[in-house]
């Protein structure tokens, strides 16, 4: 018999939660691989299969036997294991019993640190088939399931009731049970097209047997591609284009086993509403794909994906059209109701909408954002009065009927309602742009008002939440402070906002009533936000030590930090970079261990420079200081580092010829000052001693 085989594990259930399905499948595979590793079982590859009614793994070329295992246990020290007369102590007898042997069968473990009783045995490996049920149970027990359920009078718990279990090693059924269900060699087909059992002749037949006999495409990836292709083809056949949101595509894939796309229609009168309302209704509520024309204009149609190939598709189509109609009717009612008053009329209701218990209402938050916005406005060439107006209206749509029903439309509806209320275009666009970027890689606000509002709103939240001690943890970030930090940094860096972050945080803190925030709020938030730069630049392929070197410059202007990081990244490509980084490490070590006398610690006395190497280095430092000043004023940090790269020979000669730690205290102090002035030139950009 071949020493390797294919292993199939299938857990059949009632319909699993669609949004959690991909993560459940991934975690099941990862957990089972950990079990294989823990048991020392070899395998070649593992394939994941998942549908609304099953989690399955197909492990290719898995070892049929677990390798023999050498078991070693150390018992009590010999001096504690035997009495003076040589008789074993209770500790020794207890250790022997725990190992299942007599005392004479125990060995000795002798090292330089002492001697102990020891138990050694070579345990033959078990057959993989014997281990699979328990390994499956362990893998399933660690799935990320927030709330498990029990069914009937069973004690077992899982995310949904388990209906069947299939375990096979090549063509043989594996005996055992999982979650209280006895395993067999059968799977189940589509709930409607083939509800009967499907016998498998081999584990490797699993995906094709389900596909050809059971009307089930078990591969999540293939099913997703099939849906995408069907939807795109159906739309193009009618001269349309489908809007396929990636998250929606995954959710629809998790809802069907045998997809069938259908083009459906709705009443054109609903197109009088904002297209975002219709799209949100179709996508979030009904899991439909909207369609547009070549110009991107929403059309009176959508594509539904059914989980059945119907003999009467028109009836299925009519059912989907009937379901969407009352949804659109409700949205139309909310739209008309909200438009009966200007957007500003909603402001009074913000006085009762709590932002955070200790930080007050949304109305109070709006006033703080206006306070901070007025400070930011001149820096972005924006009108402070328009910013204050935008801040006053920014959260008004939260209490509108439409956003109450469709929270995902916040900001979008604010823009529409502001336009209908004849607000300034800068204000109207800012109401939508305040939420940008919504996710990693999302667009940034385009207007000046939008940038100001987006920054002010997030900074107010950061300062307030940190100020009352609700810092995010590794697993909890209910106010999305990480995302808010990255958004502010992106805005300041990628739209070239030349602004000191510490100053901004101080202004934000001053917009709160005295005594609301802790005294260390500004510095705590500043450190937290700057630490987010590591992740921001890691995503762009920038080395961690490059970011560290720049942050050590103590600069707190993100836009300026970005220019420095670009300069250091460029500097590292220079031939002199490694030498200069090493030299700066040496300088840093000397300076950290040797303080200079009080007074003008930066001044170098030319009269105390006697060695030709230090005289040349001092002259070059003076020369390059004059050259670097204008470069620093222009934030030309690449120019500064390229200029300083010309110091290589002078620094090399200095360290070769000059004894810094002279016995003459005045000379030693002067040479330390010289090195400090040299390090100061590099610190115009970064602490390159941090480069590895």
C-alpha positions in Angstrom: 0.0 0.0 0.0 1.2 3.5 -0.8 2.5 5.4 2.2 0.6 8.5 1.1 -3.1 9.1 0.3 -5.7 11.9 -0.2 -7.7 12.9 2.9 -11.2 14.4 2.6 -12.9 16.1 5.6 -16.4 17.6 5.0 -18.6 19.1 7.8 -22.1 19.5 6.5 -24.3 22.1 8.3 -27.4 24.2 8.1 -26.7 27.5 6.3 -23.6 29.2 7.6 -23.4 33.0 8.1 -22.3 34.3 4.7 -20.1 37.2 5.8 -18.1 34.9 8.2 -17.8 32.0 5.7 -14.5 32.9 4.1 -12.8 33.4 7.5 -14.3 30.2 8.9 -12.9 28.2 5.9 -9.5 29.8 6.2 -9.3 29.3 9.9 -10.4 25.6 9.6 -7.6 25.0 7.1 -5.0 26.8 9.3 -6.1 25.0 12.5 -6.0 21.6 10.8 -2.5 22.3 9.5 -1.4 23.1 13.0 -2.8 19.8 14.1 -0.8 18.0 11.3 2.3 19.8 12.4 1.8 18.9 16.0 1.3 15.3 15.2 4.3 15.2 12.8 2.2 14.1 9.8 3.5 14.9 6.4 1.3 16.3 3.5 1.8 17.9 0.1 -1.0 20.5 -0.3 -4.3 21.4 1.2 -7.4 22.6 -0.7 -10.3 24.5 0.9 -13.9 24.1 -0.1 -16.8 26.0 1.3 -20.4 26.6 0.5 -23.4 27.9 2.5 -23.8 24.3 3.8 -20.3 22.9 4.2 -16.7 23.4 5.3 -14.4 20.9 3.6 -10.7 20.2 3.3 -8.9 18.0 0.7 -5.4 17.2 1.9 -3.3 15.8 -0.9 -0.6 13.2 -0.3 -0.9 13.0 3.4 1.2 10.4 5.3 -0.9 7.3 6.2 1.1 6.9 9.4 2.3 9.2 12.1 6.1 8.8 12.5 7.4 7.1 15.6 7.9 9.5 18.5 10.6 9.6 21.1 9.0 10.5 24.4 11.3 11.8 27.2 10.2 13.0 30.6 12.4 14.2 33.5 11.4 13.2 37.0 12.7 14.3 40.4 16.4 14.9 41.1 18.2 11.7 42.2 18.9 13.1 45.7 15.1 13.6 46.1 14.2 10.3 44.5 15.9 7.9 46.9 16.4 7.6 50.7 19.7 7.1 52.2 19.1 3.3 52.2 18.5 3.4 48.4 14.7 2.9 48.7 12.6 5.1 46.3 10.9 8.1 47.8 7.2 8.8 47.2 8.2 11.3 44.6 10.1 8.7 42.6 7.3 6.1 42.9 4.7 8.7 41.8 6.8 9.6 38.8 7.1 5.9 37.8 3.3 5.4 38.1 2.7 8.5 36.0 4.9 6.9 33.3 3.2 3.5 33.6 6.4 1.6 34.5 8.2 0.2 37.5 10.9 2.2 39.2 13.6 -0.1 37.8 12.5 0.8 34.2 13.4 4.5 34.7 16.7 5.8 33.4 19.0 8.6 34.5 19.5 12.1 33.1 22.9 13.3 34.0 24.1 16.9 33.1 26.6 19.4 34.4 23.8 20.9 36.5 22.8 17.6 38.2 21.2 14.2 37.9 17.5 13.3 37.6 15.3 10.3 37.1 14.2 10.0 33.5 11.7 8.1 31.4 12.4 7.4 27.7 10.4 5.3 25.3 10.0 5.1 21.5 6.3 5.3 20.9 5.2 3.8 17.5 3.3 6.3 15.3 -0.4 5.9 15.0 -2.3 5.6 11.7 -3.5 8.9 10.4 -7.0 7.6 10.1 -7.1 7.1 13.9 -6.0 10.7 14.5 -8.2 12.5 12.0 -11.4 12.7 14.1 -9.7 14.2 17.2 -7.6 16.5 15.0 -10.8 17.8 13.3 -12.5 18.4 16.6 -9.5 20.4 17.8 -9.4 22.4 14.6 -13.1 23.2 14.7 -13.0 24.1 18.4 -10.6 27.0 17.6 -12.7 28.5 14.9 -13.4 32.3 15.3 -17.1 31.8 16.3 -18.4 34.7 18.5 -21.5 32.8 19.6 -21.9 29.0 19.3 -25.2 27.2 19.3 -26.6 23.9 20.4 -29.4 22.0 18.7 -32.0 19.5 19.9 -30.9 17.8 23.1 -27.2 17.6 22.0 -24.3 18.9 24.1 -22.1 19.7 21.1 -21.8 23.4 20.1 -21.0 24.9 16.7 -21.8 27.9 14.6 -24.8 26.0 13.0 -26.3 22.5 13.5 -24.2 19.8 11.9 -26.2 17.5 9.5 -23.5 15.2 8.2 -19.8 14.4 8.3 -17.7 12.8 5.5 -14.3 11.5 6.3 -12.3 9.5 3.7 -8.7 8.5 3.2 -8.4 7.6 -0.5 -11.3 5.2 -1.1 -11.8 4.1 2.6 -14.2 5.7 5.1 -12.6 6.9 8.3 -14.5 5.7 11.3 -15.3 8.1 14.1 -17.6 11.0 14.9 -17.2 14.8 14.9 -19.5 17.1 16.9 -21.6 14.1 17.8 -22.2 13.0 14.1 -20.9 9.7 12.9 -18.8 10.0 9.8 -19.5 8.2 6.5 -18.3 8.2 2.9 -21.2 10.2 1.5 -21.7 13.9 0.8 -24.9 15.8 0.0 -25.8 17.7 -3.1 -27.8 20.9 -3.7 -30.7 21.3 -1.2 -33.2 21.4 -4.1 -31.5 20.0 -7.2 -30.0 16.9 -5.5 -30.9 16.6 -1.8 -30.0 12.9 -1.7 -26.7 11.4 -0.6 -23.8 11.2 -3.1 -21.5 8.3 -2.6 -17.8 9.0 -3.2 -15.6 6.3 -4.6 -12.5 8.3 -3.5 -11.6 11.4 -1.6 -10.1 13.0 -4.7 -13.4 12.7 -6.5 -15.1 15.1 -4.1 -15.1 18.4 -6.0 -16.0 16.9 -9.4 -18.7 14.6 -8.0 -20.4 17.5 -6.3 -20.1 19.5 -9.5 -21.3 16.8 -12.0 -23.9 15.1 -9.8 -24.9 17.4 -6.9 -25.3 20.8 -8.6 -22.8 22.2 -6.2 -19.6 24.1 -7.0 -17.7 23.5 -3.8 -14.8 25.8 -4.5 -15.4 29.3 -3.2 -13.0 30.8 -5.7 -14.4 29.0 -8.7 -17.9 29.9 -7.6 -17.0 33.5 -7.2 -15.4 33.6 -10.7 -18.5 31.9 -12.1 -20.8 34.5 -10.6 -18.7 37.4 -11.8 -18.6 36.0 -15.4 -22.3 35.3 -15.4 -23.2 38.8 -14.1 -20.8 40.6 -16.6 -22.0 38.5 -19.5 -25.7 39.0 -18.7 -25.2 42.8 -18.4 -23.2 43.1 -21.6 -25.8 41.0 -23.5 -28.3 43.8 -22.7 -25.8 46.6 -23.5 -25.2 47.4 -19.8 -22.3 47.2 -17.3 -22.6 45.6 -13.9 -21.3 47.4 -10.8 -19.6 44.5 -8.9 -18.5 45.5 -5.4 -15.9 43.0 -4.1 -17.4 42.6 -0.7 -20.9 42.0 -2.2 -19.5 39.5 -4.6 -18.0 37.5 -1.7 -21.2 37.7 0.2 -23.3 36.5 -2.8 -20.7 33.7 -3.3 -21.3 32.6 0.3 -25.1 32.5 -0.2 -25.3 30.2 -3.2 -24.0 26.7 -4.2 -25.2 26.7 -7.9 -25.5 30.3 -9.0 -27.8 31.5 -11.7 -27.8 35.2 -12.7 -31.1 36.9 -13.7 -31.6 40.4 -15.1 -34.5 42.1 -13.4 -36.3 45.5 -13.8 -37.8 48.2 -11.6 -40.0 51.2 -12.1 -38.1 54.1 -13.8 -39.8 56.7 -11.4 -37.4 55.5 -8.7 -34.5 56.9 -10.7 -35.6 60.4 -9.6 -33.9 59.6 -6.2 -30.1 59.9 -5.8 -28.5 56.8 -7.4 -26.6 56.1 -4.2 -29.9 55.4 -2.4 -30.9 52.8 -5.0 -27.5 51.2 -5.0 -27.4 51.0 -1.2 -30.8 49.4 -1.2 -29.9 46.9 -3.9 -26.6 45.9 -2.5 -27.0 46.1 1.3 -30.6 44.9 1.6 -31.1 42.5 -1.3 -27.6 41.5 -2.4 -28.3 42.6 -6.0 -25.8 43.9 -8.5 -26.8 47.4 -10.0 -26.2 48.1 -13.6 -25.2 51.2 -15.5 -24.9 52.4 -19.1 -21.6 53.2 -20.9 -21.6 56.6 -19.2 -21.9 55.2 -15.8 -25.5 56.3 -15.3 -27.6 54.0 -13.1 -30.3 52.1 -15.1 -33.7 50.8 -14.1 -32.4 47.2 -13.8 -30.4 45.0 -11.5 -28.9 41.5 -11.6 -30.0 38.9 -9.0 -28.1 35.7 -8.4 -30.4 32.8 -7.6 -29.3 29.5 -5.9 -31.3 27.5 -8.3 -31.7 26.8 -12.0 -35.5 27.4 -12.3 -37.7 25.8 -15.0 -39.6 29.1 -14.9 -37.0 31.9 -14.6 -39.6 34.5 -15.3 -41.3 33.6 -12.0 -38.0 33.9 -10.1 -37.3 37.2 -11.8 -40.8 38.5 -10.9 -40.2 37.5 -7.3 -37.0 39.5 -7.0 -38.7 42.5 -8.7 -41.6 42.2 -6.2 -39.2 42.2 -3.2 -37.3 45.3 -4.3 -40.4 47.4 -4.9 -41.4 48.1 -1.3 -37.7 48.8 -0.4 -37.6 51.5 -3.1 -41.0 52.8 -2.0 -39.8 53.2 1.6 -36.6 55.0 0.3 -38.7 57.4 -1.8 -40.9 58.2 1.3 -37.8 59.0 3.4 -36.4 61.1 0.6 -39.5 63.2 0.2 -40.0 63.5 4.0 -36.4 64.7 4.6 -36.8 67.3 1.8 -39.7 69.0 3.6 -37.2 71.1 5.6 -33.7 72.5 5.0 -30.7 70.5 6.3 -30.0 73.0 9.0 -33.4 72.3 10.6 -32.0 68.9 11.7 -29.3 70.6 13.9 -31.5 70.9 17.0 -31.9 67.1 17.1 -28.1 66.8 17.4 -28.4 68.3 20.9 -30.0 65.0 22.1 -27.8 62.6 20.0 -24.9 61.4 22.2 -21.4 61.2 20.7 -19.8 59.8 23.8 -21.1 59.9 27.4 -18.2 61.9 28.8 -17.6 64.0 25.6 -21.2 65.2 25.1 -23.6 65.3 22.2 -23.1 65.4 18.4 -24.0 69.1 18.6 -21.1 69.7 21.0 -18.8 67.7 18.8 -19.9 69.9 15.8 -19.0 73.0 17.7 -15.5 71.6 18.6 -14.9 70.7 15.0 -15.9 74.2 13.9 -13.4 75.6 16.5 -10.6 73.4 15.1 -11.7 74.0 11.5 -11.4 77.8 11.9 -7.7 77.2 12.9 -7.1 75.0 9.9 -8.9 77.0 7.3 -6.2 79.6 6.5 -3.6 76.9 6.1 -5.6 75.3 3.4 -6.6 78.6 1.8 -10.3 78.1 2.9 -12.9 80.5 4.3 -13.2 80.0 8.1 -16.9 80.9 8.0 -17.6 78.3 5.3 -15.7 75.7 7.4 -17.7 76.6 10.5 -20.9 76.3 8.5 -19.8 72.9 7.2 -19.0 71.7 10.7 -22.5 72.9 11.9 -24.2 70.8 9.2 -21.7 67.9 9.1 -23.7 65.5 11.3 -27.2 66.7 10.6 -28.0 63.9 8.1 -27.4 61.4 10.9 -30.9 62.3 12.3 -32.6 62.2 8.9 -35.0 59.5 8.0 -32.9 58.2 5.1 -29.7 57.8 7.1 -31.5 56.3 10.0 -32.6 53.5 7.6 -29.5 53.4 5.5 -26.5 54.3 7.8 -24.1 53.7 4.9 -25.4 56.8 3.2 -24.1 59.2 5.9 -22.4 62.2 4.3 -23.7 61.3 0.9 -27.2 62.3 1.9 -25.8 65.3 3.8 -24.4 66.5 0.4 -27.7 66.1 -1.4 -29.7 67.8 1.3 -27.2 70.7 1.5 -27.5 71.1 -2.3 -31.3 71.1 -2.1 -31.0 73.7 0.7 -28.8 75.9 -1.5 -25.7 75.8 0.7 -22.4 76.9 -0.7 -20.9 74.2 -2.9 -17.8 74.0 -0.7 -20.0 73.2 2.3 -22.1 70.7 0.4 -19.1 68.7 -0.9 -17.4 68.8 2.5 -20.3 67.0 4.1 -19.6 63.9 1.9 -15.8 64.3 1.8 -15.5 64.4 5.6 -15.7 60.6 5.7 -12.9 60.1 3.1 -10.8 58.0 3.1 -13.3 55.4 4.4 -10.8 52.5 4.0 -7.1 51.8 3.1 -6.4 53.0 -0.4 -9.6 55.0 -0.7 -9.7 58.5 -2.3 -8.9 61.6 -0.3 -11.1 64.7 -0.2 -10.6 66.8 -3.2 -11.9 70.2 -1.9 -10.2 72.4 0.7 -13.3 72.4 2.8 -13.5 68.6 2.7 -9.9 68.3 3.7 -10.3 70.6 6.7 -13.5 68.9 7.9 -12.0 65.4 7.4 -9.0 66.3 9.5 -10.9 68.3 12.2 -13.5 65.7 12.8 -11.0 62.8 13.2 -8.6 64.8 15.3 -11.4 65.9 17.7 -12.3 62.2 18.1 -8.7 61.1 18.7 -8.1 63.8 21.3 -11.4 63.3 23.0 -11.3 59.5 23.2 -7.7 59.4 24.3 -8.3 62.3 26.7 -10.8 60.3 28.7 -8.6 57.2 28.8 -10.2 55.0 26.2 -7.0 54.1 24.2 -7.5 51.2 21.7 -6.1 47.8 22.6 -4.7 45.1 20.4 -8.2 43.6 19.9 -10.6 46.5 20.5 -10.8 49.8 18.7 -14.5 50.7 18.9 -13.9 54.3 17.8 -11.7 53.3 14.8 -8.8 55.4 16.1 -6.2 53.5 14.1 -8.1 54.2 10.9 -8.7 57.8 12.0 -4.9 58.3 12.6 -3.9 56.8 9.3 -6.5 59.0 7.5 -5.2 62.2 9.1 -1.6 61.2 8.3 -2.5 60.4 4.7 -4.3 63.8 4.3 -1.3 65.7 5.7 1.3 63.8 3.7 -0.4 63.1 0.4 -2.1 66.5 0.0 1.1 68.4 1.2 -0.4 70.1 4.2 2.6 71.8 5.9 1.4 71.7 9.5 2.8 70.6 12.8 0.8 67.8 14.3 1.6 68.7 17.9 0.3 72.2 17.4 -2.9 70.8 15.7 -3.5 68.5 18.7 -3.0 71.3 21.2 -5.6 73.5 19.4 -8.0 70.5 19.4 -7.5 69.9 23.1 -8.2 73.6 23.8 -11.5 73.3 22.0 -12.7 71.1 24.9 -14.0 72.5 28.1 -11.3 72.8 30.9 -10.9 69.6 32.9 -12.4 67.3 30.3 -9.1 65.8 29.1 -6.1 64.4 30.9 -3.0 66.5 31.1 -0.9 64.1 28.9 -3.5 63.9 26.1 -1.6 65.8 23.4 1.7 63.9 23.9 -0.1 60.5 24.1 -2.1 61.1 20.9 1.0 62.4 19.1 3.1 59.3 20.0 0.2 57.1 19.0 -0.2 58.8 15.6 3.5 58.9 14.8 3.7 55.2 15.6 1.1 54.5 12.9 3.7 55.8 10.4 5.5 52.5 10.7 2.5 50.6 9.2 1.9 53.3 6.7 5.4 53.2 5.2 5.7 49.4 5.6 2.8 49.1 3.1 4.9 51.2 0.7 8.0 49.1 1.1 10.0 51.5 3.3 12.4 50.0 5.7 11.5 50.2 9.4 14.9 51.7 10.4 14.5 54.4 7.8 11.2 55.5 9.5 12.9 55.2 12.9 15.8 57.4 11.8 13.5 60.1 10.7 11.2 60.0 13.7 14.2 60.4 15.9 14.7 63.8 14.4 11.8 64.9 16.7 10.0 66.5 13.8 6.2 66.3 14.2 5.1 67.6 10.9 4.0 64.6 8.8 4.5 66.2 5.5 8.0 67.2 6.4 8.6 63.7 7.9 7.6 62.2 4.5 10.1 64.4 2.6 12.8 63.3 5.1 11.9 59.6 4.7 12.1 59.9 1.0 15.5 61.6 1.4 16.9 58.9 3.7 15.6 56.2 1.3 17.4 57.9 -1.5 20.5 58.4 0.6 20.8 54.6 1.3 21.4 54.1 -2.4 24.6 56.2 -2.3 28.0 54.4 -2.1 28.9 56.4 1.1 25.7 55.5 2.9 27.0 52.5 4.9 30.2 54.2 5.9 28.4 57.4 7.1 25.7 55.4 9.0 28.5 53.5 10.8 30.4 56.7 11.5 27.3 58.3 12.9 26.8 55.2 15.2 30.3 55.8 16.5 29.7 59.5 17.0 26.3 58.7 18.7 28.1 56.3 21.1 30.8 58.9 22.0 28.3 61.7 22.5 25.9 59.5 24.7 28.8 58.6 27.0 30.5 62.0 27.2 28.8 65.3 28.1 30.4 68.6 27.3 30.8 71.4 29.8 27.9 73.8 30.5 27.7 77.0 28.5 27.8 77.0 24.7 28.0 73.3 24.1 27.9 73.7 20.3 30.9 76.0 19.9 34.2 74.7 18.7 37.3 76.6 19.7 39.6 76.8 16.6 42.6 77.4 18.9 42.3 74.0 20.4 42.3 72.3 17.0 45.9 71.0 16.5 45.7 67.9 14.4 45.5 68.4 10.6 42.7 65.9 10.4 40.5 67.7 12.9 41.3 71.1 11.3 40.2 69.8 7.9 37.0 68.3 9.3 36.1 71.5 11.2 36.7 73.6 8.1 34.5 71.2 6.0 31.8 71.3 8.7 31.7 75.1 8.5 31.7 75.0 4.8 28.9 72.5 4.5 26.9 74.2 7.3 26.7 77.3 5.0 25.6 75.1 2.1 23.0 73.1 4.1 21.2 76.1 5.6 19.4 77.2 2.4 18.7 73.6 1.5 17.0 73.0 4.9 15.0 76.2 4.4 13.6 74.7 1.1 13.1 71.3 2.8 15.6 69.9 0.2 16.6 66.9 2.4 18.0 64.9 -0.5 20.2 67.8 -1.3 21.5 68.0 2.3 22.4 64.3 2.5 24.0 64.3 -0.9 26.1 67.3 0.2 27.1 65.6 3.5 28.1 62.5 1.6 31.1 64.6 0.6 32.4 64.4 4.2 33.4 60.7 3.8 37.2 61.2 3.5 37.4 63.9 6.2 35.5 61.7 8.7 37.5 58.6 7.8 40.8 60.5 8.3 39.6 62.0 11.5 38.8 58.7 13.2 42.1 57.2 11.8 44.4 60.0 13.0 42.7 61.7 15.9 42.3 60.4 19.5 39.0 61.9 20.6 39.4 61.0 24.2 42.5 63.1 24.7 44.0 63.3 28.2 43.8 67.0 27.9 40.3 67.8 29.1 39.9 71.0 27.1 41.0 69.3 23.9 38.7 66.3 24.6 35.8 68.6 25.2 36.5 70.5 22.0 36.7 67.3 19.9 33.3 66.2 21.4 31.9 69.6 20.4 33.2 69.0 16.9 31.5 65.7 16.7 28.3 67.1 18.0 28.3 69.8 15.3 28.9 67.1 12.7 26.0 65.0 14.1 23.9 68.1 14.1 24.3 68.5 10.3 22.9 65.0 9.7 20.1 65.7 12.2 18.9 68.4 9.9 17.4 65.4 8.1 17.5 62.3 10.4 19.4 60.3 12.9 21.2 58.0 10.4 22.9 56.2 13.2 19.7 54.3 13.4 20.2 52.7 10.0 21.3 49.1 10.0 
